[in-house]
């Protein structure tokens, strides 16, 4: 192989390397930011092939899919009745403004989740503090979740994030108050059951007395008619 062929091969390899360093592909599940010397010079949100200046520019990719923020342990909140409740919740969110997301939290998902969790907890504390246990457990649960989603989404937009949903998975009593509550519930159910039994017995006695009365009346009328018929037959 002569020197000219070697030079051609070297040039071809160099061109391929340069080309590979000049292109990047944005997946449909991603957004990308193009940096030049640490400064943001472009944002790519559409999937496809893109170009950058090799060595001078670099690219960072961010997930654009819906993500889940799930609390590890239940959080404790106080209701309007000054009762503690334990709440399990989760948040569905996604990046909608990748540049703002990078500027606000440095593109760090952990920092973004921390910000969302702080907003959710603050909103929960406010909403639970205005409602009774019955309202947070069942009465206004859907309304609470919608208020939480709206408030969290408003704050999340400041960091380039959209909150799609906030859900309360479970609302329980702490152990120190759950047993007394269950005992009161059991006593209440027994009281209602006893009242229903007493009412049923009273109605039963009333029906039985009425039936006995009607029986006596029917027998008396039958006896009268029988005596009348007998008298007519004797005559």
C-alpha positions, 0 to 999 in steps of 0.5 A: 500500500503506497503512501497516498492510499494510507493518507486517503484512509487516514483522511476517511477515518478522520472524516468519519470520526468528525461526522460521528462527533457532529451528529446526535439523535433525539429520541421521541422520549427525550428533549435535548439541550445544546451547550457551547462552552457551558452556555445554552445555545439550542433546545431540541424537542422534536425527535430526529437527527441533529448536528452540533459543532464537534469539540466546541459543543456538547449535548445533554438529554432529558426524559420527557415522559411522565414521571412518578414521585412516590413518597417513601413513608406516610406524611403526618398532617393535622386536621381542623379537629387537631387530629393527626392523620398519616397520608400516602400520596404520589405525583405524576409530572413531566418536563415541559420547558427543558431550558427552564428546567435546567436553569432552575434546578440544573437539570437535576431530577432529585432537586426537582422532586424535592421542590415538588414534594415541598410544594405538595406537603405545604399545600396538604398541610393547608388543606387538611388544616381546614377540614375534618377527618371525615372530609379528608377521608371521604367527604372532600377527597376528590376536591382536595386532590384537585386543589393540590394538583392546581397549586403544585402545578402553578409552582412547578411551572416556575421550574419548567415542570407540569404536574398532571395529577396528585393522588392520595393513596391512603389516609390513616390514623396514627397507631396511638389514636386508631385503636380508640377511634375503632373502639368508639366506632365499634361501640357506636355500631353496637348502640345502633344495632341494639336500637334496631333490635329494640325497635324490631321487638316493639314492632313485633309485639305490636303486630302480634297484639293486633293479630290477636285482637283481629283473631278474637274479633273474627271468632266473636263474629263467627260465634254470633253468626253461628248462634243466629243460624242455629236459632233460625234453624230451631225456629 
